[in-house]
Amino acid sequence: MVLQETVVKFDHITMKFPGVLANDDICLDIKKGEIFALVGENGAGKSTLMNVLYGIYEPTGGTVYVKGKKVTSFSPRNAIDMGIGMVHQHFMLVPSFTVAQNIVLSQEPRKIGVLFDSQKAEAAVRNLSNEFGLKVDPSAVVRELSVGLQQRVEILKALYRGSDILILDEPTAILTPQETDELFAMLKKIVREKGMTVIIITHKLYEVMAISDRVGVMRQGRLMGVEETKNVNERILASMMVGREVIHNPFTRTYQPGKVAISVKDLVVNDNRGLKAVKGVSFEVRGGEVLGIAAIEGNGQ
């Protein structure tokens, strides 16, 4: 790909919390029209750096430039005004509101100057949905949507506010494989057709290889390097993340199950809302074995 001008520049950014140096003298340029992946282990400083860009934190030191202009005031409101949108790992939607109500919240179309115009809101959201290929029913109530569709609502909310720099924090953590494929196809489409910039925070290296144009690797608050994705592989990125060669030697072992150590039968657990989070689960764990429990986030595991 031919990269265009720099739209985000971190110039020697440092972010300190009491007893923690979260970002250590980071210099990074992000280009217009690219999908940039920011990777690292948990606690590497990825989300902190993007929270600086989105105005949640004001850096302890250094300067941020957006579209060539120095950022002098840090707040999400100012970030939105600069065309920056962020989709957090945990969605910030009102469950009882419709899709349209969530998307236009704080920027609602009015009739007679005062009353909320639901028809205009739904029409605006429908047009935006069609324009970006993010199909979702504007009149649907958010709590009745799948997590994949709720994520679309969050993305549409950012686009409705004019974002052309979109940050996604661990966007696939709660998605099924099919929803992940749909998300990646949509992101590639809006970058290709709209010239947007997308920044993905992740630690899933196979996804980095599938979606990004360039990748930056963070470790212990420092930026270890930036590479074109086509020039690296998962092994190289893993070594940059942990600071040593990662050797993967799968092996098999003879398994002799022991006596039952834990037995669970027909387990039911209610969450803090009184809803069933676990419904009739049964399993046994025997001595000498490792039991894995797998599920998408929010399914009771």
N, C-alpha and C positions, 0 to 999 in steps of 0.2 A: 504494500500500500504506500501511497505518497502522502506523507503527513503534512499538514498545513500548519498554520500559525499556532503558537502556544496560547492556550486559553486559561490555564491555571499554572501559576509558578509559585512554588514554595522556596523561599530564599533563606536558608539557614534557620529553619523553624525548630524551636525548642519548646517543649511543653512539660512543665514540672508540676507534680502534685506532692503533697507532704510525704517525703520519704521515697518518692518514685520519680524517675526520669523517664517519662512515657515516650517522648520524641526527642532525639538527640541530634541537633544540627542537621536537619534534613533539607537537602536541595533536590528538587524534583520539578520537571516540566511535564505537563500533560497537554496533548495536542487536540486541536479541533478535528472532529470526525473520526476518532479512534475509540476502540473499546480497550480500556486500560485495566489490567488486573493488579490488585495490590494484595500480595500474599504474605503469609507468615504464620507462625504458631500462635496459639492463644496467648495474649499478653504481649505480643510483639510491637504493638503501637499502631496497628492499621486503623482501627476504628477511631482512635484518638485523633490521628492526623485528619481523617475525613470529618470528624466533628469540629475540628478547627476550621476547615473549609466551609462547613455549613453554619458556622457562627455559634455553635453551642459552647465552644471554648475560645477564649482569647489566648493566643500563644504567649508564653513567657518571654520568648525572644524570637527575632527574625521577622520577616515580612512575607505577606501573601499578596500576590497579584492575580486579578481575575480580568481577563480580556484586556490586559495591558494597564489596568488601573490598580493602584495600591489600595488595599483594603484597610481602612482606618477605623471602622466600627464593626464589631463582631456581634451578630445576632442572627437567628434564623430569618427574621423579617428582612434584614439587609441582604442575606444570601439569596432569598427568593427574588428580591428586586434585581439582583445581579444575574438572574437566570439559572440559579442552582437549585436543584430539587434533590431530596434524599428520601429513600425508602428504607426504613429501619427494619431490623430483623423481626421485631415485634410491632405489628401494625398499629397505627394510631387512627383508628376509625371509630365512629360511633355506631355500635351494633344495631341500635334500634332505628337508625336513619336509613333512608334509601341510598342507593348508589349515587344518584344525582345530588341529594342533600349533602352527602359527605364530600363530594368532589368540589362543589361550589361554596362550601362552608367558608364564611368570612368574605366571600366575594359574590354574594347571591344576587341574581337578577331580581329587580323589583318592579311592581306595577303600582301606579298611583304614588310612586316615590317611597312607599312604606311596606306594602304587602309583598311577601315572597311569591315570586312568579314561578310556580312549579313546572308549568308547561315550557317556559323559556329555558329553565334549568335542564329539564330532560332533553329538550331539543339540542341544547349546546353540548351536553354530554354525549348524546347519540352521534352528533356530527364529529366530535373529537374521537370517539371510539372508532368510527368508520375510517377517519383520516389516518389513524395510526394502526389500524388492524387489531385493536384490542376489544374484541366483542364482549359486551356485558350489557345486561338489561338495566337501563337507568332507573327504572321504577322498582327494581328488586330491593328487598330489605337485606342489609349487609350481613346480619347474623345468619341468614339462610343460604349464604354463598359458601362454596368450597374455599379453602385457603388460597388456591391458585387464582380464583376469581377475585378474592379480596386483595391479593397482590396487584392484580390489574387495576383495581380501583385506586390503590395507592399511587401507582404509576400515572394513571390518568389525572389524579389530583395534582401531581407535580406538573404534568404537561399543561393542564388548565391554567396554571399560574405562570405559564410562559417559560418553563425550564428548558434550556438547551444543553445543560450540563447535569447529568443524572447520576447520582450515587446510589448504589444498591449494596446494603450491608448483609452479607451471607444470604443472598436471595434464594438459594436452593435448599436451605436447611429444612424447610417445611413442605417442600414440593415432592410430588411423585416423579418418577423418571419421565413420564409423558409430559407433565406440566413443566419440567425442566427443559425438555426439548422445545416446547412451545414458547417458553420465555426466551430462550437463546435465539430462536428464529425471529421473534419479534424484535429483540434488541439489534440483531444484525440488520433487520429491515429498516428500522428508524435511523440507524447510523448511516446506512447506505443511501436512503431516500431523503432524509432530512438534514444530514450533516451534523447530527448531534454528537456530543461526547458522552460516553458512558464509562463510569468507574465502578468496578466490581471488587468488593472486599471479600476475600475467600481464603480457605486453606485447602480446598480440594483441587489438587494439581491437574487431574484429568480434565476438570472443567476449564481450568486456565488454558490448557492446550486446545480445547474445543472452541472457545469463544473469543479469546483476546487477540489483539494486535501486538501489544507490548505488555510486559509484566515487570513490576517492581517487587523486590523481595526485601522484607523487613525482618530484623532479628534484634531482640532486646532494645527496641526503641530506635535502632539505626537502620538507615536504608543501605542494604548491602550491595545493591546494583539494580540496573534497569536493562532489560534485554528485549529484542524483538522475539516474539514467541516462536517464530519459525526457526530461530537459531538455537533453541534450547530444547531440553526434554525434561520429563518429570524427575529423573535422577539428578540432573544438574540443579534444578530448582530446589529439590529436597536438601541437597548438600548446602546450598546457599542459606536455606532456612535454619538449619541446625548447626552449621559451622563445621561439619565433618562429612566424610563419605558415608552415604547410607547404603548398607549392604543388606539386600533382602534375600535370605536363604530359606525358602520354605522347606519345612521338613514334616514328616509324619512320625507318629509314635504309636506304639501298641497301646490300645486302650482297654483297660480292665476295670469295668465299673464296680465301685464299692457299694457299701450299704447306703440306703436312702438317708441323706443328712437333712434335707428340707422337703417337706411335702405340703403343697398348697392345693386345696380343693374348693372349687366353686366360690372363689374369692370375689366379693363385691365391695367396691369402695366408692363413696360419694365425695364429690369435691366440695369446695367452700360455698358453692351455689346450691348444693343439695342435689346436683345432677350426678348420674352414675359415670364415674371416670374409669372404673374397672368393672366388667360385667361377667361373672361366672368363669373366672380364669382358674385353670388347674394345671399344675406341673410338679415334677419332682426333680431334685438335684441330688446326685449321688457323689459319694466320696471319690476324689481323683478326677473329677470332670469340671469343665467350664461350660456353663450354660449362657448362651447369648440370647438377648431379647432385643428384637429389631422392630422398629416402627418409625413412621414419620412423626415429627414433634407434635404433641397434643393428642396422641392416641392412647394415653394411659400407661405407657411403659415406665 
